[in-house]
């Protein structure tokens, strides 16, 4: 129900984050606040600021390249050239403060002075003029905020890369508009709860009034409408010199009751068309050991609240979207089929990408074709490991590596683009198990579009991190004092079993990265980044584009020779220690051949 006193609210999503995507959180909040009669202005600084910096340092060629990104008819060659230009311009920006780069499918902005300590963040803010986005905030966004004349400014931090920028912007807003109430929010703050116990953290409240660390639907509304932070659930604030935290709400918002999210169409994502994200479930029903993506949910690690498929279809139609980026951590097969039926019922056609498990249901070609017919155009699969024991340890027992190949082929044959996640360095998993991925990707890479290989991180608020803190996670030991509580990963740990070490894990990760570089689609998916762009093409069209690039543009660079040499050396020693296998790996091909031998031997052992 609308309130008597209308407030003016400015919600911003700062850099650096993916310029190919739109923010989900503030779009939902805008819908909730507008439904109650408040005036909301959104700003997508994660896009606008990056474009501003690139234009300033790259001039008119950058302007023309940005037009290419949003031109539906631009060729893959033009898109490749635009991408290369952005990379070259960003690498050439002089900075002693952070490493900023636009590269392939990512925007990086890594501070050289802040690695996760509260004191480091305070130091960075004392020298904020050196931040790569400071001039943009001072010259552009502050003027936007002043023009909006808001009562409240909300800054959303969903990504660790956004933290420094968000805090720099907050300091400028507080100085120039001291009468405005300023709140921080976003999923990031739910995963850094230990930082609030640091006595230095209180000083950060000189720059803002409160932090919403839980779901924002209820807290943000109450804060906007004048409630004190102490009376609002899911909030962190300063009481004198003490930082205090209120518990999460006992009555989480019903997702069915959420209004259609509102997106600002003034700043466009790096795509020819509007591809909105949509979040339809409060958190993932699974409890994978390494994951804390949904830590900001009021029902994290518990039964999620789910939006009905009819309501999902209504939101898609209301947005006028023909392609949707579902950002639920897991969109089940039955749920996708129902969404497709609901869209058909109301006469609205749309396709989507989503996260999905490597369910054995996908062994049915008919099921994969049914998904495609419903509207599923791309999936992100967490394969993670080829070792069943590792998958059980990480609470993914439904993944059956023996079925991965058929699942990938079925999805590919149905026309569904597949992205796969691989993790190396899971506690207790030998390096030789991870090495087998080189052979697997050789055998099944034709049915994969993109590959993300990453090393295991002890992620804050994930089940693994909680167990490790109690010294109960086998194969891993948390070491020393937690000196970087604002880092989303507990990087102070060491491996204790199986001959694992950080250097060996980094070595096998380098070999996997080289496999990614050699994958048939690496160049085309670098030039047409993310499904928001690739979803406009069929798999045959992407293959044709890959062939065109291969002929007319230089090949993508390999992993640096020094990294590859290190990887080969570390894997060689691991094979000796784990399997008493004495081989001399001098090339990537050597490593791939050994991986194939290991998989063949394993297959023979299973069959016998």
N, C-alpha and C positions, 0 to 999 in steps of 0.2 A: 504494500500500500504506500503511495507517495507520502512524503513527509511535508510538514508545513513550511520548513525552512530549506530552500534550495541552496546547495553548495556547489561551488565551481571546483572541479577536481582536474588536475593535470597528472596523467599517468605516463611514465616514460620507461622505455626498455633500452638501456645504454649499450654501447659497444664494450667488448667485442663478442659477437655471437654470429650465428649463421645468417648471412645476408640472403640466403636462398629460402628462408623460412620466416613466417610471421609468428609473433608471440601469442601463446594461448592464454596465459594467466590474465594479463591485463585486458584482453578482449572479453573474457568472461566477466571480469570485474566491471568493465564498462557497461555491459548489458545489465548487470545487477544494479548498479548505481543509477543508470538512466531509468530503469523500471521504477525506481523510488523517487524519480523526479529531479535528480541531480544533473548538472551539466558537466560533461566529461570531454576533455581533450586528450587524445592519445598522441604519443610521439615515438616513432621507431628509430631511435638514435643509432641502433646497431647497424642500420642500413645507411641512414643519412650521414652519419659521422664518417663512416668508411669512404663513402663517395666524395665527401668534402675533402678529406685528406688526400685521396688519390687525385682529385681534380687540381688541388693546390700544387701538388708536386709533379703531376704529369700533363697538365694543361689540356688543350683541346683534343688531343688523341684519346685521352681518357673519356671525355664526353662522348666521342663517337663510339668508343668501345662499349660504353654503358647503353647506348642506343641499340647496339648489336644484341646485347643480352635480352632486351625486351622486344626484339623484332622476331615475330613468329616465322618469318621467311628467311632469316639469316642462315647461311650455310654453316656446316660444321667447321669448315676451314676458317671462316670469319670468327666463329666462337672460340676456336683454338687460339687464334691470334689475339683476341681480346683477353683471354685468360693469361697468355704469356705476357702481354703488356702490363696487366695488373700486377703480376708477380714481379716483373722488373722494376716497376715504379715503386712498389712497396719495399722491395729490398734496398732501393736507393735512398730511402728517407733517412736522413741523418738523425741518430738518437743514441744517447748514452744511457737512456732510462729504461727502455724495454725493447724487445725484439718483436716488431710488428711485420706481419706478412699476410698477403692474400695468396693462397696457394691451393691449387686443385679444388678440393671440396672443403676447404677449411679457411678460417680467419684466425690467426694467432696474434696474441698481444701478451707476451710473457715478460713480466717485470724482472729486471735484473737485480732489483733491491728488495723485492717482496717475495718470499717463498712460503709464507704461511704464518709467520709470527706476528702477534699483535703489535709489538714494538716496531717491526718493519713497516707495517701499514701506516702507523703514525708518522714514521720518518718520510714515507713517500708523500703523504699529504702535506708535510711541511715544505716539500719541494715540488708541489703539484704543477708548477709552471713548466716543468720539463716533460710532463706526460704528453704522449703523442696526440691525445684528443683534447688537451686543455684549451687550445685556441678555438677549437670548434665549439666547446661548451661556452667559453667566454664571449665569443663573437656571434654565435648562431643560436644555440639552444636557450641561453639566458634571455635573449630577445624574444624568443617564442614563448617562454614562460611568462615574461612580463606582459606580453600582448594578451595572453590568456587570462591574466589577472586572477589567478586561482586562490581559493581559500586553503586548499590542500595540495601538496605535491607528493606523489607516490613514485618511488624508484624501485623497479623490479630487478632482482638479481637471481636469475635462474641458473646461470653458468658461472663457473669459477673465474673465467676470463673477464667477466663483467665487473668483478668486485672493485678493483682499483678505479676504474672509470666511474662507477656509481658513486664511490666515496668522494672522488674529485668533484663531480657534479654537485653532490650534496654540500660540500664546503662552499662552493660558489653561490648556490641558492641561499644558503644560510646567511652569507655575508651581504648579498644584494637584496634579499627579501626576508628580513628577519622576522616579520610578522606572519609569515606563512607557516602552517603546520606541515612538517616534513616527516614522511614515514618511509622506511625501507621494507621491502617484502620480497617474496620469491622463494623457490624451493631451496636455494643455496643455504639460507639461514637455518633450515631445519636440520642440516647435517653438520653444523659447527657449534653445537650446543656447549661443548666443553670450553670453547673460547670465552664464553660469557663469565666463566669463573676466574679468568685472568684479571688481576687488579687493574691492569692498564686498559682493559676494554672500556671502562667507564668513560674515559676521555673521548671516545668516539661519539658519545652522545652530545658533545659540544656542537656536532654537525647535523644531527637529526633528533627527532623527538622520541621515536620508538621504532622497533622492528617487529613486523608480523612474521613469525617463524612457522606458523601452521597454515592450514587453508585460509585464504583471505576473505572468503565470501562473507562470513559473519564479522570477523574483527575489523576489516576495512570499512564496512558499512557503519559499524558502531563508532569507530574513530572519526570517520567523515562527519558523522552526525553529532560530534561533540563529546563523546565519552572519554574519560581519562584512561590512559593506558592501564592503570592498576585495576580497572574494573572490566577489562576486556580479555576474553580467553585467547591463548595462543600468541601472547605479546611479550616482548622484552623491552624494558625501559630502565631509566636511572632514577634511583631514589636517593638523593644526596650524592654520596660517593659510592653507593652500592648498586650493582646491576641486579635487577629482579626479573623473574619470569613467571608469568601466569600459566596454569595448566591449559591444555587444549580443551576445546568445548566438549561437553558430554552429549551434545545433540548436534552431530554433524549434519550439514546441509544435504537435503535430498536431491540427488542429481536430476531426477525427473522434473523438479521444480525450477531448474535453472533456465533463464531466458536464453534465446539465441545469442551467441557472442557477437560483439560489435567490433569490426575491424576498421581501422582508418585506411581509406583507399587513397589518401594523398601521397603516401610514400610506398612505392611498390617494391615487392621482393624482386630478386634477380631472376625473373622468369617472364616470359611473354604473357602469361595469363595469371589470374588470381587463383591461388591454390591455398585455401585456408586449412590450418590445422584444426583438429577436433578431438577433444578429450571426453570420452563417454563413460568412464569408469574411474572411481576415486583412487584406486590403486590396484596393483597386480595381485591376483589370487595366489600366485606361486610365491615361494620364499627361497629363491636361489641364493646360495650362500654368499656370493660376491656382490650382490646388487642392493643398492639403496636408492634407486631412482625415485621411488614414490615416498621418500621419507617425509615429505611435507604434507602428505595426506593425513587427515584426522583418523583414518582407519588403516594406517600402514601396518603391514604384517597381520592384518585381520581381514575378515570378510569385507570385500569392497561393496560400495553402493554403485548400482548399475543403472544407467539410463536405458529406458525401453528402446527397442529397435524402431518402433514407430516414431518416437520422439527424435531419435537420431536422424531419421529420414526427413522429418519436418525441419530440423535445423539446416540440413544440407540444402533443401529446397528454398528455405527462407534466405539463405546466403546467396542463392543463385549460382552455386558452385557446381561445376561439372567434373572437377577432380578434387579429391579431399585427401589430406595427409592425416591419417589417424595416428595420434601420438599416445594412445593407450599402450601400456607395456605389453599387453597381450590381448589380441582381438580374436576370440575363438572362432573356429570354423562354423559351428551352428549359428553363432551370432552374426557373422558376415553374411551367411545365406539368408537370414531373416532380414537383415538390413536391405539386401538386394530385393527381396520380395516386397518390403515396405516402400522402397523407392518406386518399384514397378506399379504398386497399388495407387500411388499418388501421381504417377505419370512423369516422374523426374528421373532422368538417366544421369548417372555419375559413376566414375571409377575412383579407386582409392589405392593407397599403399598402407601397410600396417605391419606391426610386429606379430610374429606367429611362432609357435614352437614347432620343432621338427617332429610333429605327431605322426604316429604310424597310420593315422587316417589318410595321410597323404600318399600312402602306398597304393591307393586306389586312383588310377587315372581319371575315372569318372568324377571322383570327388574334386580333383584339381580343376577339371573342366567346369564343374558346377561353380566353383569359386570364381573362376574367370568370367563365367556368364553372369554371375551375380553383380560383378563390378570390381573384383579384386584384380589389380593390375600389377602389383609388386608386393613382395613380402621381405621382411628382414628376419632371418632365421638365426637363432643362437645355437650354432652347432657346438661351439666352445672346445670340445675335446673328442678325440677318437678312443679314449680309454673309458670303458664303462665304470670302472672303479672310481675314477675322478668325477664322473658325472653323478654317481651316487653320493659321493662325499659333498658335492656342491648342491645337493638337493635337486638334481635334474634327472631322476631315474627314468623318466619317460623318453629321454633321448636314447636311441639305439643306433650307434655308429654303423652297424652292419647294413642299416637301411638308408643311410644318408644318400648314397648314390642314386638309388631308385627314386627317392623323394625329389631330389634335384632335377632328375630327368623328367619326372611327371609334371612338375611345376613348369619347367621350361617348355615342354610340349604343349602345355595349355596356354602358352603365351604370357606367363607370369614372370616378371623380372625378379631375380633372386639376389639378395645381398646376404652374405654370411659373416657371422662373427666367429673368430677363433681366439682362444686365450692360451698363452703359454706361461709356464711358471706357476701353475696351481700347486700349492704345497703337496708334496708327496708324489707328484707326477714326474717320472724320469724324462730326461731330455730326449731319449730315443723314441718315446711315445709321441712327443711333439714333432720330431723329425719326420714322422710318417705322413704329416700333412703335405710335404713336398710331393710325394707320390700320389696322394689323394687328389690334390689340385691338378696334377698332370692328367689323371684319369677322368676327372669329373668337371674340370674347369670350363668345358664347353657349355655346361648347363648353368653356370654361375655368371652373373653380370658384374658384381662388385664384391670385394673381399676386404674385411677389416680384421687385421691381426693385431692383437694387443697383448702386453704383458700383464700378468696378474697384479692387481692393486688391492691393498687392504682398505676397502672403501668405508668411510665413516658411516655408521648407523646400519651397515649391512650385517646380516647374521654372523658372517665370519669375523667381522671386527669385534662384535660383542663377545664372541667366544674367545678370540685371541686375547682380548683385554683381561680375561679371566685365566689366561695361560692354559687354555684347554683346546687349542687348535693344533692338531697333529701336524708336524712338519714345518711349523713356523713359530717363531718367538718374537714377541714385541720387545724391543730393546730401548732402554734409556727413557728419559723424560720426554713427554710429548711437548716439543718446543714449537710446533707449527700447527696449532689448533685451527687456523683458518684455511689450511690445506684440506681439500676434500678427501685426501687419501692419507692413511697412517703409513707413511713411507719409512718410519723407523722400525724396521723388522728385519730379521734374518732367517734364512732357511736352516733347518736343523737335521733333515734326513735326506736320503737318496742322492747325496752328492750334489744337490742343487746349490746354486749360488747366483747372485745377481748377474755376474758376468756371463755365466753360462746361459741364463735366461735371455739376456740381451743378445747373446750370440745367436741362439736359435731364432729369436725375433728378427734379427737382421736377415737371416736366410729366408724366412717367410716373407719378409718385405720384398726381397728380390723376386720371389715367386709371384708376388702381386704385380711387380713391375713388368714381368714377362707374360702376364695374363693377356689374353686376346683383347679384352675390353679396356685395359688400363688407360690407354690414350684417349679413347672416345669418351669414357666416363670422367676423365679429367677435364675434357673440353665441354661436356654437357653434364655439369655436376648435379647430383641429387635427383631423386625421383620427380621433384617439382618441375624439372626440365625434361628428364628422360622419359617421363610418363606420357609425353606427347608423341613418342615414337614406338613402333613395334620392335620386337627383337630382330627381325630381318633388316629393318631400316637401320638399327644401331650397328649391325654387322657390316652393312654396306658403308656406313659412315666410318667405321673402324678401318675398313679397307682403303677408303679414300684418304684418310689421314696417313696411313702407313706409306702410301705412295707419294704424297705431296708435302708432308711435314716431317721434320727430324723425329727419330724415335725418342721416347722418354728416357731420361738418364737412368742408369742402373744405380743400385745402392753404391755408395763410395767404396772404392777398392779396399781401403783400410778397414771398413766395417765388415766387408765380406771376408777378408782374411781373418779378422778376429773371430767372426762367427764360425768359420771352418775349423779354426784351431780349438775353440771351446767345445764344439760338437765332437771333434775327434777325441778329445780327452774324456768327454762324457761317455762316449761309446765304449772306450777302453774300461772305464770304471764301472759302468752299469752292466755291460754285456760281455766284458773281456774280449771285445771285438777290436782288433788292431788293424786299422785302416788308415791310409794317408789321404785325407781329403784336401785336394788342391784347387778344386773348382766347384761351382754350384752344381754342375752336372754330376760330379762325384757324389755329392751329398744326396742328390735326387735319386741316383742309382742305388745307393745304400738304403734309402727310404723305401724304394720299391722292393728290394730284397727282404727287408724286415716285414713289410706288409704281406708279401707272398709267403714267407715262412709262417707268419701268423695264420694266414688263410689255410695253409696245409695242416697246421696243428689243429685248427678248429674242425676241419672236415674229417680228420682222422679220429 
